[in-house]
Amino acid sequence: MSTDRDNARRQIERLIEALGRDIDAMSDEEILAEAADLYGSTEKAATDTLTIIGAVIAASGKQRLAAARKGYDTHVAGSRPNVVKLPLERKLVLIERFAGNDNDVGQKLTLAARNGEAVEADIDSFLEDLIELGLIDEEGNAP
Amino acid sequence: MEDSDERVHLTTSEFVAAFRALSPAKQLRLRMKAASYAPGTGMQGDDLFQEAILRTLEEGGGRNCPRDVPISVFLDNAMRSIASGEREKYAREAPAEFGNDADDPIALVPDDAPSPANTALARIELEQVLTRLQDLFAEDAQAQAVLIGDMEGWTAEEIRDVENMDEKQYATARRRVRRTIAREFGKGSKS
């Protein structure tokens, strides 16, 4: 175990404890006067502090929003049928199987998919319609 | 936050409101303390100040302010705790080139063991901080006496005796040390 490292850390810890006690002993007026010296003016020091605090609160809010959004996305993903989790190729096979006459949405979707124009969200939506119609189950199999 | 927790700790919005309600002097006192706590952490004081608030606000951050504790006291303790933890971490980190070679015997040493490489680096890092601190007061004998005396845990009388300082000179020297350290270690990385 290095005594040098621990000694150095202890020295720094003792220093900051002493400095902390000094600051505790200062009156509010002394704090403001020293802040004016350190940060340019009392007003600038106070404004800068509020800016720092505001930035932290905003960052925290964004973190909470991101966490909530992630939780929501997980919930939504968890509530969708398993067929939407199939590889795209399997989904296209299902669509082609149920593509009907010329005006059928399925046929249009199949054509768009072949041309690389179909958005997977549209494909998933069509598959969920097939489930609702009872043409496939949630796994993509015939019921 | 669950109901039982809310009875014990401030909610996030209560904490934010209470913090905003602190007087400018109280907010600045915390910021100045952060500058004093920063040496050896690898962080600047304003970063430490922000980190303490952020960890209090974030979910699962593990730092919820109890209702019966003034938030200035809570944050002061939080900053000291974070600084101490960072100082510990900062002292233990080794550079990537140490211990990455599978043939290097150092690589076989468990992470939490005080390997020669880790020990050497830790000494260098903290020594750099100590060197910088001493350099700051190289031309100021009285301030240097305060710096070294504080680091060694001497009493005020012992420190004054080193440079034959009266109480006023001693107080002035202490102020110089505090302000110089605040200037050196205070401003945040984005300030």
Chai-1 contact restraints between the chains, C-beta under 6 A:
chainA,res_idxA,chainB,res_idxB,connection_type,confidence,min_distance_angstrom,max_distance_angstrom,comment,restraint_id
A,M1,B,P114,contact,1.0,0.0,6.0,A-B,restraint_1
A,S2,B,P114,contact,1.0,0.0,6.0,A-B,restraint_2
A,S2,B,T119,contact,1.0,0.0,6.0,A-B,restraint_3
A,D4,B,R123,contact,1.0,0.0,6.0,A-B,restraint_4
A,R5,B,A91,contact,1.0,0.0,6.0,A-B,restraint_5
A,R5,B,A122,contact,1.0,0.0,6.0,A-B,restraint_6
A,R5,B,R123,contact,1.0,0.0,6.0,A-B,restraint_7
A,A8,B,L126,contact,1.0,0.0,6.0,A-B,restraint_8
A,A8,B,L130,contact,1.0,0.0,6.0,A-B,restraint_9
A,R9,B,R87,contact,1.0,0.0,6.0,A-B,restraint_10
A,Q11,B,M151,contact,1.0,0.0,6.0,A-B,restraint_11
A,I12,B,P39,contact,1.0,0.0,6.0,A-B,restraint_12
A,I12,B,G40,contact,1.0,0.0,6.0,A-B,restraint_13
A,R14,B,M151,contact,1.0,0.0,6.0,A-B,restraint_14
A,R14,B,G153,contact,1.0,0.0,6.0,A-B,restraint_15
A,L15,B,D150,contact,1.0,0.0,6.0,A-B,restraint_16
A,L15,B,M151,contact,1.0,0.0,6.0,A-B,restraint_17
A,I16,B,S36,contact,1.0,0.0,6.0,A-B,restraint_18
A,I16,B,Y37,contact,1.0,0.0,6.0,A-B,restraint_19
A,A18,B,D150,contact,1.0,0.0,6.0,A-B,restraint_20
A,L19,B,S36,contact,1.0,0.0,6.0,A-B,restraint_21
A,L19,B,R178,contact,1.0,0.0,6.0,A-B,restraint_22
A,G20,B,K33,contact,1.0,0.0,6.0,A-B,restraint_23
A,G20,B,S36,contact,1.0,0.0,6.0,A-B,restraint_24
A,D22,B,R174,contact,1.0,0.0,6.0,A-B,restraint_25
A,D22,B,R178,contact,1.0,0.0,6.0,A-B,restraint_26
A,I23,B,M32,contact,1.0,0.0,6.0,A-B,restraint_27
A,I23,B,K33,contact,1.0,0.0,6.0,A-B,restraint_28
A,D28,B,A25,contact,1.0,0.0,6.0,A-B,restraint_29
A,I31,B,A25,contact,1.0,0.0,6.0,A-B,restraint_30
A,I31,B,L28,contact,1.0,0.0,6.0,A-B,restraint_31
A,I31,B,R29,contact,1.0,0.0,6.0,A-B,restraint_32
A,L32,B,A25,contact,1.0,0.0,6.0,A-B,restraint_33
A,A35,B,L28,contact,1.0,0.0,6.0,A-B,restraint_34
A,L38,B,A182,contact,1.0,0.0,6.0,A-B,restraint_35
A,A45,B,L28,contact,1.0,0.0,6.0,A-B,restraint_36
A,A46,B,P24,contact,1.0,0.0,6.0,A-B,restraint_37
A,T49,B,Q27,contact,1.0,0.0,6.0,A-B,restraint_38
A,T49,B,R31,contact,1.0,0.0,6.0,A-B,restraint_39
A,I52,B,D46,contact,1.0,0.0,6.0,A-B,restraint_40
A,I52,B,Q50,contact,1.0,0.0,6.0,A-B,restraint_41
A,V56,B,Q50,contact,1.0,0.0,6.0,A-B,restraint_42
A,V56,B,I53,contact,1.0,0.0,6.0,A-B,restraint_43
A,V56,B,L54,contact,1.0,0.0,6.0,A-B,restraint_44
A,I57,B,V16,contact,1.0,0.0,6.0,A-B,restraint_45
A,S60,B,L54,contact,1.0,0.0,6.0,A-B,restraint_46
A,S60,B,L57,contact,1.0,0.0,6.0,A-B,restraint_47
A,S60,B,E58,contact,1.0,0.0,6.0,A-B,restraint_48
A,Q63,B,E58,contact,1.0,0.0,6.0,A-B,restraint_49
